[in-house]
């Protein structure tokens, strides 16, 4: 398996975070770590910010395309199209003080499409993942790929 075929992040990856003391305004495209009490007893989740307050998210589940404010996203980082609905109703306007997040492995990810997670309050964001400094191996399924070390995008 080539590095470019792997997901952006694997289970067991060690990440350097810019903590929420310095990182206070999540932006579209950022990879964030959040802890939502209503989901999995607050176990941290790592997701990509798709939209911020006031933006409208819509998803064409038939074709797997995500739209923000009516514009289709160019998402070269995803491993699969967005075909799994998870229960939220679209189009959805992101509320003030919140973000809409999705995993890069769309059909295996529990994210803002799920009513269990929904919108993430920015106060629940623990930080922005900025560097992968030790690679995981996806629960032992793959060899560690040290080529993946570096700045996350």
C-alpha positions in Angstrom: 0.0 0.0 0.0 1.3 3.4 -0.9 1.3 6.4 1.4 -1.1 8.3 -0.8 -3.6 5.4 -0.5 -3.7 5.7 3.3 -6.2 7.8 5.2 -5.0 11.2 6.4 -4.9 9.8 10.0 -4.7 6.3 11.4 -5.6 4.9 14.8 -2.5 5.2 17.0 -1.1 8.2 15.2 0.6 10.6 17.6 -0.2 14.3 16.9 1.0 17.6 18.0 -1.9 19.9 18.8 -2.1 23.7 19.0 -4.2 23.9 22.1 -7.4 25.8 22.6 -5.7 28.6 24.6 -4.0 29.7 21.4 -6.3 28.2 18.8 -9.6 29.9 19.3 -11.1 30.2 15.8 -11.5 27.0 13.9 -11.4 27.5 10.1 -12.7 25.4 7.2 -10.2 22.7 6.4 -8.6 22.5 9.9 -8.2 19.1 11.5 -9.5 19.5 15.1 -9.7 17.4 18.2 -13.0 17.8 20.1 -14.6 16.3 23.1 -18.4 16.2 23.1 -19.9 14.9 26.3 -23.0 13.7 24.5 -20.9 11.3 22.3 -19.0 8.3 23.7 -18.7 9.9 27.2 -16.5 12.8 25.9 -13.9 10.6 24.2 -11.9 12.9 21.9 -12.7 12.7 18.2 -10.5 14.0 15.4 -12.3 15.5 12.4 -11.9 18.1 9.7 -13.8 21.4 9.8 -16.2 21.6 6.9 -18.1 24.7 7.8 -18.2 27.4 10.4 -21.0 29.7 11.9 -23.5 31.0 9.5 -22.5 28.7 6.6 -25.0 26.3 5.0 -24.0 22.7 4.5 -25.8 20.5 2.0 -24.9 17.0 0.9 -25.9 15.1 -2.2 -25.8 11.6 -0.8 -26.5 10.0 -4.2 -23.4 11.5 -5.8 -21.4 11.9 -2.6 -20.9 15.7 -3.0 -20.7 18.1 -0.1 -21.7 21.7 -0.6 -21.0 24.7 1.6 -22.9 27.9 0.7 -24.0 26.3 -2.6 -20.4 25.5 -3.7 -19.2 21.9 -4.1 -16.1 21.2 -2.0 -12.9 20.0 -3.7 -11.9 17.3 -1.2 -8.8 15.4 -2.4 -8.2 14.3 1.2 -11.3 12.0 1.3 -11.1 8.3 0.8 -14.7 7.7 -0.2 -17.6 9.9 -1.5 -20.1 11.1 1.1 -22.9 8.5 0.7 -23.8 7.8 4.3 -26.5 10.1 5.7 -26.4 9.4 9.5 -29.7 11.1 10.4 -29.1 14.9 10.3 -31.4 16.9 8.0 -29.9 19.0 5.2 -29.5 21.7 4.2 -28.2 22.7 7.6 -27.1 26.2 8.7 -24.2 26.1 11.2 -25.2 27.9 14.4 -23.2 30.7 16.0 -20.4 29.4 18.1 -20.4 26.0 16.3 -18.6 24.1 13.6 -19.7 21.3 11.3 -17.0 18.5 11.1 -16.6 15.4 9.0 -14.1 12.5 8.9 -12.0 12.0 5.8 -13.1 8.4 5.6 -16.7 9.5 5.1 -18.5 6.2 5.0 -16.7 4.9 8.2 -16.9 8.2 10.1 -19.2 9.2 12.9 -19.3 13.0 12.6 -21.6 16.0 12.3 -23.9 14.1 10.0 -24.9 12.0 13.0 -27.5 13.2 15.5 -25.3 11.8 18.2 -22.6 14.4 17.4 -24.3 17.1 15.3 -22.7 20.5 15.4 -19.7 21.0 17.6 -19.6 23.9 20.0 -16.3 25.7 19.5 -15.8 25.5 23.3 -15.6 21.7 22.9 -12.6 22.0 20.5 -9.5 20.9 22.4 -7.1 22.1 19.6 -5.9 21.9 16.0 -3.8 18.9 14.9 -0.8 20.4 13.2 1.9 17.7 13.0 1.8 14.0 12.8 5.1 13.1 14.6 4.7 9.3 15.1 2.7 7.1 12.7 0.1 4.6 13.9 -0.5 1.4 12.2 -4.3 1.2 12.1 -4.7 -1.2 15.0 -1.8 -3.4 13.7 -3.4 -3.9 10.2 -0.6 -2.1 8.3 3.1 -1.4 8.7 4.0 2.0 10.2 4.7 4.4 7.4 7.2 6.9 8.6 6.8 8.8 5.3 3.5 10.1 6.7 5.4 12.2 9.4 5.0 15.9 8.9 2.6 18.9 8.8 -1.0 18.0 8.4 -3.1 19.6 5.7 
